[in-house]
Amino acid sequence: MELCHQEMAIEQVHCDGPDWGMLAFEVLDVVKKVLERNGSRSWPVMKAARLVNRHWSRWATESVTTIRPTGSPPGLQTLSKFKRVSEVNFKRCFLFVDDQLHAFAGLKLLRHVILEGRNVTDRGLRWLSSLGALTALSLSRCKLITDVGLDHVGKLTDLKVLELARCPFVTGAGLGHLGRLTKLAYLDVGVCDGIDDDGLRHLTCVVNEKVATGWGGAGRGDLMTLATLDLPATGHFANHFLSHVSQLAALASADLPWCDQGVAGALGCAGNFVGLLALNLERCAEITDAGLEHIGKLWSLAQLDLQGCLSITDRGLSHVGNLVSLTYLNLSDCEHVTNEGLRNIGPLAKLEYLALCRCDRVTDEGLRHLERFEALKCLHVFGCRGISREAKERFEVQGTPCCKR
């Protein structure tokens, strides 16, 4: 109610005066307190607030923490006014010129920079290297940066999040420059065609003036805090992935879709990932039951995606049944999975999500094995021609929806 009275009083005074600049400071202070109380919801007002008078201009300018320019990027003179800016997002700045990144030098509190899809070059990244407080940097789809640019990125020693997806000229050698990022927790190099299987060794090998030529005896790297690793979705990748990154002790999530050649043999190192929580092996056609035996030793695993792994059978799912912490399991398009396989995953008492889409060998009998899953919240059975409508309806009556895809 008090807020309503204040707003009414403000409206009344505004009608009496020719403009906002004529308002008494007491009234402006009431508006200021209301805006501050609303937090981020007040940001559209800030631009107008800076035009009221010098008192408000200084307050509004110092309150800006995020800049999202459109059209042309702001220049050095403009950015230098906003001392408290912690995030700059250039995602919609279509006229971006990376030479203007030198304007960032004065933003000592800058923590997050988004340059996704912009024409950033190695020269532009040099300006960013002076931002010692930066913790998150998105360079996804920046198709002009090369390994030289990553040398500048490697100087941002407080960086925790780095996105390099779809950067075609970034190679495995460039990953060597990231060894100095001792606080890095998330790295996305998805669809970076220049990174091959051998390039992964640079994530865990110390690289100085020259590129290491082998894995054995090269020593441990500094990326021991890396928790999430998203990798290229290409079939020629990851022949030795697990052996290369098995020394990343903090790794909690690995995204490795479409990996065909040799990955099954590399799974022998899977037991080293004692803290791994999520593993995506979607469409890895060479993953076999023998590979699942190694995965079955990842006791901490909570999410496992095996969609389209055409070589796994019911026997392999008996190893998956050992993952008692599993809450998410995707077996869609696994054509050899049958009712017996669903019986083999019976010990997964914590399972909340199960996908069996287009598993034609699963029938109504298979769904009966799932009735023991008290934690199950969603079951995907779209395209399962062996499951009748009556079985789906019976399952839904028991409290678990057969979700549609």
LOMAR-725379 format. One line per 4 residues: their letters; for each residue x, y, z of C-alpha. Coordinates in pm, 1 decimal. Layout:
<sites>
A) X Y Z | ... .
</sites>
This chain:
<sites>
MELC) 0.0 0.0 0.0 | 286.4 236.9 84.3 | 432.7 176.9 -257.0 | 105.1 272.0 -423.4 .
HQEM) 91.8 602.5 -234.0 | 445.1 687.1 -336.3 | 372.5 614.6 -701.1 | 58.8 830.4 -690.0 .
AIEQ) 254.2 1117.3 -538.5 | 521.6 1087.4 -804.5 | 265.5 1090.3 -1081.2 | 99.7 1399.6 -935.9 .
VHCD) 422.3 1597.6 -908.1 | 525.1 1493.2 -1256.6 | 208.8 1641.3 -1398.3 | 276.9 1974.4 -1228.0 .
GPDW) 637.3 2009.8 -1350.4 | 763.6 2059.6 -1706.7 | 1004.9 1759.4 -1690.7 | 1170.0 1508.5 -1458.2 .
GMLA) 1462.5 1739.7 -1398.7 | 1235.3 1975.0 -1202.0 | 1140.3 1711.5 -943.7 | 1262.8 1751.9 -590.2 .
FEVL) 1549.5 1524.0 -484.4 | 1326.2 1373.4 -214.2 | 1082.1 1250.9 -476.3 | 1359.8 1122.7 -700.2 .
DVVK) 1506.3 932.0 -407.5 | 1170.3 758.0 -352.2 | 1167.1 647.6 -718.5 | 1529.4 540.2 -689.8 .
KVLE) 1451.2 316.7 -389.6 | 1157.7 157.1 -574.0 | 1375.8 80.8 -877.0 | 1653.3 -63.6 -661.9 .
RNGS) 1403.0 -284.6 -481.1 | 1279.7 -422.7 -815.1 | 1634.8 -525.8 -909.6 | 1682.4 -653.5 -1263.4 .
RSWP) 1318.9 -579.6 -1352.9 | 1404.1 -208.3 -1355.7 | 1674.8 -224.6 -1620.2 | 1451.4 -80.5 -1902.4 .
VMKA) 1409.1 235.8 -1691.0 | 1779.6 292.2 -1640.3 | 1844.1 441.0 -1983.8 | 1578.1 706.7 -1927.7 .
ARLV) 1690.5 755.5 -1568.8 | 2033.7 868.9 -1684.9 | 1868.1 1163.0 -1864.0 | 1692.6 1309.5 -1558.8 .
NRHW) 1979.2 1502.1 -1400.6 | 2344.0 1458.8 -1302.2 | 2249.3 1305.7 -968.7 | 2049.2 1028.1 -1132.6 .
SRWA) 2285.1 991.7 -1427.1 | 2570.3 897.6 -1195.4 | 2350.8 657.5 -994.9 | 2202.0 487.1 -1303.0 .
TESV) 2539.9 456.1 -1475.7 | 2699.1 298.1 -1170.1 | 2406.1 55.0 -1140.7 | 2460.3 -100.0 -1485.0 .
TTIR) 2616.7 -445.9 -1456.8 | 2522.6 -596.0 -1797.0 | 2559.9 -451.5 -2147.0 | 2387.8 -613.2 -2447.5 .
PTGS) 2453.4 -385.2 -2745.7 | 2270.3 -421.4 -3077.3 | 2386.8 -286.8 -3409.7 | 2725.1 -117.7 -3362.6 .
PPGL) 2928.1 -199.9 -3048.9 | 2984.1 73.7 -2789.2 | 3312.9 260.0 -2810.9 | 3583.2 315.9 -2552.3 .
QTLS) 3437.5 645.5 -2431.0 | 3095.4 486.0 -2371.8 | 3219.0 172.6 -2196.8 | 3456.7 362.8 -1969.2 .
KFKR) 3156.8 519.6 -1792.7 | 3020.4 186.1 -1670.1 | 3266.3 90.1 -1397.7 | 3056.2 -192.1 -1246.8 .
VSEV) 2985.0 -388.9 -1565.3 | 3039.2 -761.7 -1508.6 | 2886.7 -900.5 -1832.0 | 2901.9 -793.2 -2196.2 .
NFKR) 2696.0 -985.3 -2450.9 | 2768.3 -916.4 -2818.0 | 2544.6 -1195.1 -2948.0 | 2309.2 -947.3 -3120.5 .
CFLF) 2577.3 -695.4 -3217.7 | 2587.8 -775.2 -3587.4 | 2823.9 -488.2 -3679.8 | 3090.1 -603.2 -3437.1 .
VDDQ) 3454.1 -517.3 -3517.0 | 3702.7 -692.0 -3293.1 | 3945.2 -396.5 -3289.2 | 3697.6 -233.2 -3054.3 .
LHAF) 3770.4 -495.9 -2789.0 | 4044.0 -266.4 -2658.5 | 3756.5 -74.1 -2497.0 | 3728.4 -359.5 -2244.4 .
AGLK) 4059.7 -272.1 -2083.9 | 3898.7 -34.5 -1834.6 | 3631.6 -281.1 -1716.5 | 3819.7 -428.1 -1421.9 .
LLRH) 3511.2 -607.8 -1283.5 | 3421.8 -781.7 -1610.0 | 3348.9 -1150.7 -1544.6 | 3156.3 -1277.6 -1849.8 .
VILE) 3203.6 -1197.0 -2219.1 | 2982.8 -1348.0 -2492.3 | 3120.4 -1310.7 -2845.9 | 2930.7 -1604.0 -2997.5 .
GRNV) 2910.9 -1587.9 -3375.9 | 3099.0 -1258.8 -3407.5 | 3394.3 -1186.4 -3639.5 | 3654.0 -1208.6 -3365.2 .
TDRG) 4011.8 -1265.3 -3474.2 | 4330.2 -1357.7 -3288.7 | 4418.0 -988.5 -3278.8 | 4094.5 -911.2 -3100.0 .
LRWL) 4153.9 -1181.7 -2840.2 | 4482.7 -1014.6 -2752.6 | 4285.8 -726.3 -2601.6 | 4092.6 -967.8 -2381.0 .
SSLG) 4406.7 -1118.0 -2229.9 | 4437.7 -822.1 -1991.0 | 4101.3 -898.3 -1824.4 | 4239.3 -1082.2 -1524.7 .
ALTA) 3899.0 -1112.8 -1351.5 | 3725.6 -1285.4 -1645.5 | 3565.1 -1618.2 -1545.0 | 3346.8 -1704.8 -1849.0 .
LSLS) 3417.2 -1657.9 -2220.2 | 3197.6 -1771.1 -2510.3 | 3370.1 -1788.9 -2848.7 | 3138.5 -2046.1 -3007.7 .
RCKL) 3098.5 -2009.5 -3386.3 | 3382.5 -1754.1 -3400.8 | 3516.8 -1893.5 -3726.6 | 3823.2 -1669.5 -3758.5 .
ITDV) 4013.3 -1754.7 -3440.9 | 4304.8 -1997.9 -3449.7 | 4548.4 -2157.0 -3206.6 | 4728.8 -1821.4 -3188.4 .
GLDH) 4417.1 -1670.6 -3034.4 | 4402.4 -1949.2 -2776.5 | 4748.0 -1844.8 -2661.8 | 4592.1 -1514.1 -2553.6 .
VGKL) 4296.1 -1694.3 -2394.5 | 4541.1 -1906.0 -2194.8 | 4648.8 -1594.0 -2005.6 | 4303.2 -1559.2 -1846.1 .
TDLK) 4400.8 -1764.0 -1542.8 | 4070.7 -1709.0 -1354.8 | 3866.3 -1854.9 -1640.8 | 3618.9 -2125.0 -1534.1 .
VLEL) 3397.9 -2155.7 -1844.9 | 3525.7 -2158.5 -2204.4 | 3307.2 -2226.3 -2509.8 | 3485.1 -2294.8 -2839.8 .
ARCP) 3221.0 -2497.9 -3022.7 | 3224.0 -2479.3 -3405.4 | 3558.1 -2298.1 -3429.7 | 3699.9 -2476.3 -3737.8 .
FVTG) 4060.4 -2350.2 -3711.0 | 4116.1 -2448.9 -3347.8 | 4332.5 -2761.9 -3330.1 | 4466.7 -2997.1 -3067.2 .
AGLG) 4786.9 -2795.7 -3051.8 | 4580.7 -2492.7 -2951.7 | 4441.2 -2684.4 -2657.0 | 4793.5 -2691.5 -2519.3 .
HLGR) 4768.6 -2318.3 -2443.6 | 4481.3 -2392.0 -2205.9 | 4707.0 -2580.0 -1965.3 | 4752.8 -2255.7 -1770.8 .
LTKL) 4381.4 -2234.2 -1693.9 | 4404.1 -2407.6 -1358.0 | 4048.4 -2307.4 -1257.5 | 3873.7 -2420.1 -1577.4 .
AYLD) 3563.4 -2627.5 -1498.3 | 3376.2 -2630.5 -1833.3 | 3522.1 -2668.9 -2182.1 | 3314.5 -2699.6 -2500.4 .
VGVC) 3503.0 -2791.1 -2818.6 | 3205.3 -2953.5 -2990.8 | 3218.5 -2969.1 -3372.2 | 3572.1 -2831.2 -3386.0 .
DGID) 3680.9 -3022.0 -3695.9 | 4045.3 -2926.9 -3645.5 | 4069.6 -3125.4 -3321.5 | 4145.7 -3488.3 -3386.5 .
DDGL) 4185.5 -3777.4 -3148.5 | 4556.4 -3720.4 -3093.9 | 4496.5 -3357.2 -3001.9 | 4330.9 -3455.7 -2673.7 .
RHLT) 4663.8 -3530.9 -2514.7 | 4719.3 -3156.0 -2486.1 | 4445.2 -3135.1 -2224.3 | 4656.1 -3327.0 -1977.6 .
CVVN) 5012.8 -3280.4 -2100.2 | 5218.7 -2976.4 -2008.4 | 5297.7 -2797.4 -2334.3 | 5579.0 -2540.0 -2332.4 .
EKVA) 5752.9 -2417.9 -2646.7 | 5676.9 -2724.6 -2854.5 | 5395.9 -2975.1 -2896.1 | 5432.6 -3299.5 -2703.3 .
TGWG) 5481.3 -3596.1 -2933.1 | 5338.2 -3870.7 -2717.8 | 5125.2 -3951.5 -2419.4 | 5344.7 -4179.2 -2211.5 .
GAGR) 5568.2 -3998.5 -1963.2 | 5464.0 -3651.8 -2073.9 | 5348.3 -3562.5 -1725.2 | 5026.1 -3435.8 -1581.7 .
GDLM) 4875.5 -3111.8 -1694.6 | 4716.5 -2832.5 -1493.0 | 4352.4 -2881.6 -1598.1 | 4273.3 -3083.8 -1287.7 .
TLAT) 3961.4 -2875.7 -1210.8 | 3791.3 -2949.7 -1545.3 | 3446.4 -3087.3 -1464.5 | 3258.8 -3074.3 -1798.0 .
LDLP) 3401.4 -3161.6 -2138.3 | 3196.6 -3138.8 -2459.7 | 3374.6 -3289.6 -2756.8 | 3331.2 -3296.0 -3136.3 .
ATGH) 3050.3 -3515.9 -3261.5 | 3255.8 -3691.8 -3527.6 | 3307.4 -4059.7 -3590.7 | 3687.5 -4034.1 -3631.4 .
FANH) 3727.3 -3890.6 -3285.1 | 3820.0 -4039.1 -2948.6 | 4009.3 -4353.6 -3034.3 | 4211.0 -4282.8 -2720.9 .
FLSH) 3976.8 -4033.0 -2557.3 | 3939.2 -4206.5 -2223.5 | 4308.9 -4278.1 -2187.9 | 4396.7 -3917.9 -2275.7 .
VSQL) 4163.9 -3753.0 -2026.3 | 4160.0 -4013.6 -1751.2 | 4391.1 -3789.7 -1548.2 | 4128.0 -3516.5 -1526.1 .
AALA) 4031.2 -3614.3 -1173.9 | 3749.4 -3359.3 -1140.2 | 3572.4 -3455.0 -1464.5 | 3200.5 -3491.0 -1392.4 .
SADL) 3047.2 -3478.1 -1740.4 | 3173.5 -3605.8 -2076.6 | 2983.2 -3557.5 -2402.9 | 3114.7 -3797.0 -2668.7 .
PWCD) 2851.5 -3864.6 -2937.4 | 2907.6 -4039.5 -3272.6 | 3245.2 -4187.0 -3180.0 | 3301.7 -4508.2 -3373.7 .
QGVA) 3662.7 -4603.5 -3416.8 | 3840.8 -4767.3 -3126.5 | 3632.4 -4619.2 -2846.6 | 3528.7 -4963.0 -2724.0 .
GALG) 3887.8 -5055.3 -2649.4 | 3952.2 -4725.7 -2476.5 | 3673.0 -4789.6 -2229.7 | 3920.4 -4993.0 -2027.4 .
CAGN) 4023.1 -4660.8 -1869.8 | 3666.2 -4576.2 -1768.9 | 3724.9 -4693.5 -1414.0 | 3956.5 -4396.1 -1359.7 .
FVGL) 3663.6 -4154.6 -1373.2 | 3553.5 -4209.6 -1016.0 | 3360.1 -3881.0 -1001.7 | 3193.0 -3894.3 -1343.6 .
LALN) 2822.7 -3807.1 -1317.9 | 2713.2 -3785.8 -1682.6 | 2834.0 -3972.6 -1990.9 | 2694.4 -3930.3 -2342.9 .
LERC) 2786.9 -4204.1 -2592.1 | 2498.4 -4142.9 -2831.5 | 2531.6 -4316.9 -3170.1 | 2867.0 -4475.9 -3081.8 .
AEIT) 2813.5 -4780.6 -3299.8 | 3121.5 -4968.5 -3177.5 | 3025.9 -4962.9 -2809.6 | 2970.2 -5329.2 -2722.6 .
DAGL) 2873.9 -5531.0 -2416.5 | 3243.9 -5549.8 -2329.6 | 3256.7 -5170.9 -2322.1 | 2951.4 -5157.9 -2097.3 .
EHIG) 3134.3 -5384.3 -1854.6 | 3386.6 -5104.4 -1796.9 | 3114.0 -4840.1 -1777.9 | 2941.2 -5052.1 -1515.1 .
KLWS) 3228.3 -4966.6 -1279.8 | 3145.3 -4594.6 -1277.9 | 2954.3 -4613.6 -951.8 | 2887.3 -4238.8 -930.1 .
LAQL) 2726.9 -4213.9 -1276.3 | 2380.4 -4054.3 -1266.4 | 2313.6 -3999.2 -1639.3 | 2397.4 -4234.1 -1925.6 .
DLQG) 2300.1 -4183.6 -2289.8 | 2336.8 -4491.6 -2511.5 | 2089.5 -4393.8 -2781.0 | 2169.5 -4556.6 -3113.6 .
CLSI) 2446.7 -4780.9 -2976.4 | 2356.9 -5060.1 -3213.7 | 2600.8 -5321.1 -3083.3 | 2483.4 -5345.7 -2721.9 .
TDRG) 2256.7 -5630.6 -2611.3 | 2070.9 -5748.8 -2303.3 | 2394.3 -5895.2 -2169.3 | 2556.8 -5552.8 -2166.4 .
LSHV) 2262.3 -5407.2 -1975.1 | 2339.8 -5640.9 -1687.1 | 2651.5 -5424.6 -1632.2 | 2443.6 -5106.7 -1656.6 .
GNLV) 2232.7 -5255.7 -1378.7 | 2532.5 -5208.7 -1145.9 | 2502.6 -4828.5 -1172.9 | 2274.0 -4793.7 -873.3 .
SLTY) 2304.1 -4411.2 -870.9 | 2162.3 -4382.2 -1222.8 | 1859.6 -4150.4 -1258.6 | 1863.8 -4103.5 -1639.3 .
LNLS) 1906.2 -4376.7 -1901.0 | 1851.3 -4345.3 -2276.0 | 1832.4 -4673.4 -2471.5 | 1636.8 -4542.2 -2769.8 .
DCEH) 1720.8 -4701.7 -3106.5 | 1911.8 -4985.8 -2939.4 | 1768.4 -5249.6 -3168.6 | 1901.0 -5554.6 -2980.3 .
VTNE) 1748.5 -5462.1 -2643.2 | 1463.1 -5693.8 -2544.4 | 1244.6 -5761.2 -2242.5 | 1534.5 -5951.1 -2085.2 .
GLRN) 1744.5 -5633.9 -2096.9 | 1483.1 -5444.9 -1899.2 | 1489.2 -5720.1 -1640.1 | 1866.9 -5681.2 -1615.3 .
IGPL) 1841.1 -5311.7 -1520.1 | 1603.0 -5397.5 -1236.0 | 1848.7 -5286.2 -960.0 | 1828.0 -4921.7 -1077.6 .
AKLE) 1596.7 -4817.3 -795.6 | 1672.4 -4444.1 -838.5 | 1588.7 -4434.0 -1209.7 | 1359.4 -4139.6 -1291.7 .
YLAL) 1383.9 -4120.7 -1672.3 | 1399.6 -4409.0 -1918.6 | 1385.9 -4381.6 -2299.6 | 1313.1 -4689.6 -2513.3 .
CRCD) 1196.1 -4520.9 -2833.4 | 1193.7 -4747.4 -3138.3 | 1313.7 -5051.5 -2942.2 | 1090.3 -5286.9 -3139.9 .
RVTD) 1189.2 -5600.5 -2948.2 | 1046.5 -5464.3 -2622.1 | 688.5 -5580.5 -2560.1 | 418.5 -5551.8 -2294.1 .
EGLR) 603.9 -5810.9 -2090.1 | 905.8 -5578.8 -2076.5 | 699.2 -5301.7 -1922.3 | 608.8 -5532.8 -1636.1 .
HLER) 976.3 -5539.8 -1536.3 | 959.7 -5162.0 -1499.2 | 674.6 -5166.5 -1249.3 | 924.1 -5207.5 -965.7 .
FEAL) 1080.3 -4867.8 -1045.9 | 905.7 -4656.3 -783.8 | 1114.0 -4345.8 -863.6 | 1036.2 -4355.3 -1238.2 .
KCLH) 873.7 -4029.9 -1348.7 | 887.0 -4048.5 -1726.9 | 902.0 -4335.9 -1975.7 | 955.1 -4277.1 -2348.2 .
VFGC) 825.7 -4565.1 -2561.6 | 742.9 -4379.0 -2882.4 | 775.4 -4603.9 -3186.8 | 789.0 -4929.8 -2987.0 .
RGIS) 570.4 -5141.1 -3212.1 | 571.2 -5433.4 -2969.3 | 403.3 -5235.9 -2690.5 | 24.8 -5217.8 -2696.5 .
REAK) -186.5 -4916.7 -2612.6 | -338.3 -5110.3 -2323.9 | 6.1 -5168.4 -2167.5 | 88.5 -4798.6 -2194.4 .
ERFE) -240.9 -4703.5 -2036.3 | -190.5 -4954.4 -1754.2 | 148.9 -4805.6 -1684.6 | 4.9 -4455.2 -1671.1 .
VQGT) -269.2 -4566.1 -1431.5 | 5.7 -4679.8 -1196.5 | 145.1 -4326.9 -1188.7 | 424.8 -4319.1 -1449.7 .
PCCK) 338.0 -4123.7 -1765.9 | 440.5 -4270.0 -2102.0 | 578.1 -3941.3 -2231.4 | 556.2 -3854.4 -2599.3 .
R) 845.7 -3739.4 -2810.5 .
</sites>
